[in-house]
């Protein structure tokens, strides 16, 4: 028996040729060496609703059964919070969502570097212009990025920074951990999507573009067959502001499109982990994560 939080929309999104309907099943199982007495947990597994993306259905299931409640955090992500006070040697949390997603077709007026340096913009986006321990980049690397951008205007500088990072970093699964910071990953010249996004966000901010880290999922196949489940992973990409928000996937060097499902945003990974919690009891034996993505239409 399980309990969970369910989100249903009464109005379905209008299907379109450039939109995909995706089902995502994200399951995390925590294993302990003996019965855990208590645990306190937060899951960020509910995709957002936006002009680019409509969440048709989303459910978070918890085993053993627990009463959960949902709230929006400071950054706008939907959080499913729950605690358990019955002994358990295993905890499974499964987020299942059906989402219709497409490219970002929203238009906005572009601003120049002078407008970005204005006091009102600096105050409005202060948290998204400041470096964090996970995104801070050394001056030498910032200078290289600035040279690569040259005289580009802000809306051109964003993609240029993404390309600059892509040319200098290789995607390699298992080469880093969730605690690896941007400069450590840059020094290795390799990392996972989290690292590549942290480096990109750090350089965008250093050049004066408000930038945020985005957490979500990516269907791995550009020509995915309808109805065929495939193994996926949690994914990360970036957004920057130049009068409006722009999204780009620096790991794959592509704009955000119908294969991308957005969960939430923040300054870095620390603001949008899929799961975090505390427990009281014997030591953890680790956890397993599986993500299954299916194109439905």
C-alpha positions in Angstrom: 0.0 0.0 0.0 1.3 3.4 -0.8 0.2 7.0 -0.3 1.2 10.0 -2.4 0.5 13.4 -3.7 -1.3 13.7 -7.0 -1.6 16.7 -9.3 -4.3 16.7 -12.0 -5.0 19.4 -14.5 -8.6 19.8 -15.7 -7.5 21.3 -19.1 -5.3 19.3 -21.4 -2.7 21.0 -23.4 -3.4 21.4 -27.1 -1.3 18.8 -29.0 1.0 20.2 -31.7 3.5 18.7 -34.1 6.4 20.4 -32.2 5.3 19.1 -28.8 5.9 15.7 -27.2 3.9 14.0 -24.6 6.2 12.2 -22.2 5.8 9.9 -19.3 8.6 10.0 -16.7 8.9 7.4 -13.9 11.7 8.3 -11.4 12.2 5.8 -8.6 14.7 6.1 -5.8 15.2 3.2 -3.3 17.2 3.8 -0.1 18.7 0.7 1.7 19.7 0.6 5.4 21.7 -2.0 7.4 18.8 -2.3 9.8 15.4 -0.7 10.8 15.5 3.1 10.6 13.4 4.7 13.4 12.6 8.0 11.9 13.2 9.9 8.6 12.4 13.4 7.4 12.3 13.9 3.6 11.7 16.2 0.7 11.2 15.2 -2.9 11.3 17.5 -5.9 9.7 15.2 -8.5 6.7 17.3 -9.8 7.3 18.9 -13.2 6.3 22.6 -13.5 3.6 24.2 -15.6 4.8 27.0 -17.9 4.2 28.4 -21.4 6.6 25.7 -22.7 5.4 22.8 -20.6 2.1 21.4 -19.2 2.0 18.8 -16.5 -1.1 16.7 -17.2 -0.6 14.3 -14.3 1.9 13.9 -11.5 2.0 11.6 -8.5 4.6 10.9 -5.8 4.3 7.5 -4.2 6.1 6.5 -0.9 6.8 3.0 0.5 6.3 2.5 3.4 3.1 4.5 3.3 3.4 8.1 4.6 1.3 11.2 4.7 2.7 13.8 2.4 2.0 17.4 1.7 3.1 19.6 -1.1 4.4 23.2 -1.1 6.2 25.7 -3.4 9.7 26.5 -2.2 11.5 29.8 -2.5 12.6 29.1 -6.1 9.1 28.0 -7.2 9.7 24.2 -7.3 7.0 21.9 -6.0 8.2 20.0 -3.0 6.6 16.8 -1.6 7.5 16.6 2.1 6.9 13.7 4.4 8.3 12.0 7.5 8.2 8.3 8.7 8.2 7.2 12.3 7.7 3.5 11.8 10.7 1.2 11.6 11.8 0.6 8.0 14.9 -0.9 6.4 14.1 0.4 3.0 12.5 3.5 1.6 11.2 3.8 -1.9 10.0 7.1 -3.5 8.6 7.1 -7.0 7.5 10.1 -9.0 5.4 9.4 -12.1 4.4 12.3 -14.4 2.9 12.8 -17.8 4.0 16.1 -19.4 3.5 17.8 -22.7 6.6 19.8 -23.6 7.8 21.8 -26.6 10.3 24.4 -27.6 10.4 27.8 -25.9 8.6 30.0 -28.5 8.0 33.0 -26.2 9.5 36.3 -27.5 10.9 39.1 -25.4 12.7 42.4 -25.9 16.5 42.1 -25.6 18.5 44.4 -23.5 22.1 45.5 -23.8 25.0 45.3 -21.4 24.3 48.8 -20.0 20.8 47.7 -19.0 22.1 44.6 -17.3 24.5 46.7 -15.3 21.8 49.0 -14.1 21.1 49.1 -10.4 17.5 47.8 -10.6 18.6 44.7 -12.6 21.4 44.1 -10.2 19.0 44.3 -7.3 16.3 42.2 -8.9 18.7 39.4 -9.9 21.3 39.7 -7.2 21.0 36.0 -6.1 21.4 34.9 -9.7 24.4 37.1 -10.4 26.4 36.0 -7.4 28.8 33.1 -7.4 28.0 30.1 -5.1 30.5 27.5 -3.8 29.4 25.2 -6.6 29.5 27.7 -9.5 32.4 30.0 -8.7 35.0 30.3 -11.5 38.6 31.6 -11.3 39.4 34.9 -12.9 41.7 33.3 -15.5 38.9 31.1 -16.9 36.5 34.1 -16.8 39.0 36.1 -18.9 39.2 33.2 -21.4 35.4 33.1 -21.7 35.2 36.9 -22.1 37.7 36.7 -24.9 35.6 34.0 -26.6 32.5 36.2 -26.4 34.3 39.2 -27.7 31.9 42.1 -28.7 28.8 39.9 -28.7 25.6 41.4 -27.4 24.0 39.7 -24.3 21.6 37.5 -26.4 24.6 36.3 -28.4 26.9 35.9 -25.4 24.7 33.3 -23.8 24.9 30.7 -26.6 28.6 31.6 -27.0 29.4 30.8 -23.4 27.5 27.4 -23.8 29.6 26.6 -26.8 32.8 27.7 -25.1 32.1 25.3 -22.2 31.1 22.5 -24.5 34.4 22.8 -26.4 36.5 22.5 -23.2 34.6 19.9 -21.3 33.7 16.3 -22.1 30.7 14.5 -20.7 31.8 11.4 -18.8 29.5 9.6 -16.4 30.9 8.8 -13.0 33.8 11.2 -13.4 32.6 13.5 -10.6 30.2 13.5 -7.6 27.4 15.8 -6.5 29.9 17.6 -4.3 32.2 18.5 -7.1 32.4 22.2 -7.8 32.7 24.0 -11.1 36.4 24.7 -11.0 37.2 21.1 -10.0 35.2 19.8 -12.9 36.8 22.4 -15.2 40.2 21.3 -14.1 39.4 17.7 -15.0 38.0 18.8 -18.3 35.1 16.4 -17.9 32.0 15.9 -15.8 28.3 15.1 -16.0 25.5 17.5 -16.9 25.4 18.9 -13.4 29.1 19.9 -13.7 28.8 21.3 -17.2 25.8 23.4 -16.1 27.5 24.7 -13.0 30.5 25.8 -15.1 28.2 27.5 -17.6 26.1 29.2 -14.9 29.3 30.5 -13.2 30.7 32.0 -16.4 27.3 33.5 -17.5 27.1 35.3 -14.1 30.7 36.4 -14.2 30.1 38.1 -17.5 27.0 39.9 -16.1 24.1 37.7 -17.2 21.7 36.6 -14.5 21.7 32.8 -14.8 20.0 29.9 -13.1 20.5 26.1 -12.9 17.6 24.0 -14.2 16.8 20.5 -13.0 14.7 18.0 -15.0 14.8 15.1 -17.5 15.8 14.6 -21.1 14.5 11.9 -23.5 17.8 10.6 -24.9 16.5 9.9 -28.4 15.9 12.7 -30.9 13.6 10.4 -33.0 12.0 8.5 -30.2 9.4 5.9 -31.1 5.9 6.4 -29.5 5.2 3.9 -26.7 8.7 2.6 -26.3 10.1 3.0 -22.7 13.8 3.9 -22.5 16.3 4.3 -19.7 16.8 8.0 -18.9 18.5 10.0 -16.2 18.0 13.2 -14.3 19.3 16.1 -16.4 20.5 19.6 -15.9 20.8 22.7 -18.1 20.9 26.5 -17.8 18.8 29.6 -18.4 20.0 33.2 -18.6 18.2 36.6 -18.6 18.7 39.3 -21.3 15.3 41.0 -20.9 13.6 37.6 -20.8 14.7 34.0 -19.9 16.4 31.8 -22.5 17.1 28.1 -22.0 20.0 26.0 -23.4 21.4 22.5 -22.8 25.2 22.9 -22.8 25.8 19.2 -22.3 24.2 18.4 -25.6 24.7 21.8 -27.2 21.0 22.2 -28.1 18.2 24.7 -27.2 15.6 23.4 -24.8 12.9 21.6 -26.7 10.2 18.9 -26.6 12.6 16.3 -25.1 13.3 18.4 -22.0 11.0 18.1 -18.9 11.6 20.9 -16.3 11.3 20.1 -12.6 12.7 23.3 -11.0 15.4 26.0 -10.9 17.8 27.6 -8.5 21.2 29.0 -8.0 22.8 25.5 -8.3 22.1 21.9 -7.7 21.8 22.5 -4.0 18.6 24.3 -4.5 16.9 21.6 -6.6 18.0 18.1 -5.6 15.4 15.5 -6.6 15.5 14.1 -3.1 17.0 15.0 0.3 16.4 13.9 3.9 17.6 13.0 7.3 17.2 9.7 9.2 17.8 8.2 12.6 19.0 4.7 12.8 21.6 2.3 11.4 24.0 3.3 8.6 22.9 3.7 5.0 23.8 0.9 2.6 23.4 3.3 -0.3 20.6 3.9 -2.8 19.6 3.0 -6.3 17.9 5.4 -8.9 16.1 4.5 -12.1 14.5 6.8 -14.5 12.2 5.5 -17.3 11.0 7.9 -20.1 8.4 7.0 -22.6 7.1 9.2 -25.5 3.4 8.8 -25.5 2.6 11.1 -28.4 
